[in-house]
Amino acid sequence: MASAGAAAASLLKRQLKEMQSGKDLPGISCGLVNDNNIFEWEVMLMINDDCKYYGGGNFRARLVFPQNYPHMPPQLTFQEPIPFHPNIYENGKLCISILHPPEEDQYGYESAAERWSPVQTPETILLSIISLFYSPNEESPANVEAARMLREEKEGKHKDYRRRCRKSVRESLGED
């Protein structure tokens, strides 16, 4: 019987091949960080120009899968420059419900249905993350300052959030 790690490696090889096979995944590019490690992927998320705050940005991230994938979720961490976003910690780690372990939320904020499920794939994860750039969740922030600034901008108080986001987009393009 194959080990959990071997089964996960086999599944990840197949999923990476599917994503690289020319399948129409606009704005997503991925490959291995190191050819000898299927458990660590390098990802580029290219956000369309029509995205209100992050349009035109190219954000790099690492997607690291556990040996017991798909039963447990991977972790995604954005690389420098890190996007200024309510759901991204200052260290680059992403906070999104679908990447939280499949257990009851001790704080009661998320239902089990919102959390990780083995039916998720790298493709569905990355599509969800792109969606998060279009609709940041300021109700459960990883970056409290970004969430506060977004709420204030929505209230019409100022445009500081937009300015900070545009700065992170320029940095992602090597312009700052």
N, C-alpha and C positions, 0 to 999 in steps of 0.2 A: 504494500500500500504506500502511495506517495505521501510525503510529508506535506503539512499545510503550506510550508514555504514553497515547495516545488509546485503545488497546485496553484498557488497564487501567482508564481512566476509564469507558469504556462498561460493562465488567464490574462495576465498583464501583457505578455508578448502578443497575444491575439488581439487584445483591445488597442494596443499601440499600432499594430499593423493596420487595423481597420481605420484608425484615425489618420494614418499617413497615406492611405491608399487612394487619395484623391477624392474621398468623400467630401461633399460640399459642406464644410464647416467654416463659414466666413468668420474671419477674425481670430481663428485659433490655429496655432502652430505648436507642435510638441515633438520632442525627441528625448533621448537619454542623456543624462548628465555625463555618464561614464558608460561606455559600451558594455562593460562587464556587470552592470547593476541595473536590472529591469525595475527595481523598486524605487528609483529616483529619476523623475522626469524633469526636464526643463521645458517651461511653457512660455509662450508669448501670446498675450491677449492684445489684439489690435482693435481698439474701440472705434466704431464708425463715427464719422463727423456729425451725425445727427444726434448724438448723445449730448444732452444739455451741458453737463459739467466736465465730462472726460473725453469729449469728441476729439478724435485724431491721436489719442494717446496710444503708446505701445508699451505695455507693462509686462515685465519679465517676472516669472515666479518659479518656485520649485514645488513639485508635487511629490510627496514622499509617502509611499504605501507601506503598511505594516505587513509582516510575514503572514498574518491571518486575514489578509484581504481576500474576499470581499465581505467578510463577516464584521470587520471593523473598518472605519473610514481612514482615508489618507489625511495628511495635513498639507495645506497649501500655505506657502510663505512667499510674499512678494520680495523681490530683490531690489537693491538700490537702483534708481531712486524710488522710494516707496510712495505709492499714491496717497494723497490726503483724502481720507474716506472714513465715514462713521463706522464702517464694519471691518476696518483694517487697523490692527494695533500698530503703534509706532515702530515696533521691531519687525513689521511686515507680516506677521501672522494674521491670517484671515479668520474672521468669526462669522460663520454662516451655519444655520441650523442643520442643513443636510450633512455637514461634516462633524456634527457632535455625535458621540457614541450612542448606540441604540439602547438607551436606558431611560428611565423616567428622569425628567429634569428636576433636580432637587429644589429649585426655586419656583417650579410650577409655571414658568414662562412659556415653555415649548411643550407641545404634545408629543408623544412618542412617534406619531405619524409624520411630524416635521423633521425628525432626526434621521440619522443614517439608516439606510436599509441596503441590503446586498443587491437590490435591483438597480441601485445607482451605478453609473459607469463613469470613467473619466470624462467621456463626452457630456453626460448630463451634468456633471459637476461643473465643468468649464462653461457650459451654456448658462447655468445658474449664476455663475460668478459674473459673466458678461451682463446678465440681466440686473445684477446688483449694482453695476456701474450706472445703469439707466434709472434704477429706483433704489437709492440707498435706504437702509432701515435705520432711522435715527431713534427708534423706540428701544432698541437693545444694542447700544453702542459699544464698540471696542475702543474707539477714539472719541472720548466724551467732548473734547473741544470741537472736533469736526461736526458732531451731532448737534451741539449747541449752535454753532455757526450756521448750519443748514436750517435749523428751525427758525433762527432769527431772520435769515434771508427769506424764507417762505412767508414770514410775517411782514416782510417789506422793510425791515429795519436798516439793512445795508447789503452790500454785495461782496463782503469779505470771503464768504465760502467760495463763491465763483472764482474770485481772484486766486485763492489758495489752490483750487483744483486746476485752474489753467496753468499755474506755475508748475504743478506736478506733471501736467501733460507736456509742457515745454521741456522739463527735465528728462522725461521719458524719451524725448526725441533728441536729447543731447544739446538742447538749445540754451540751457542755463548753466 
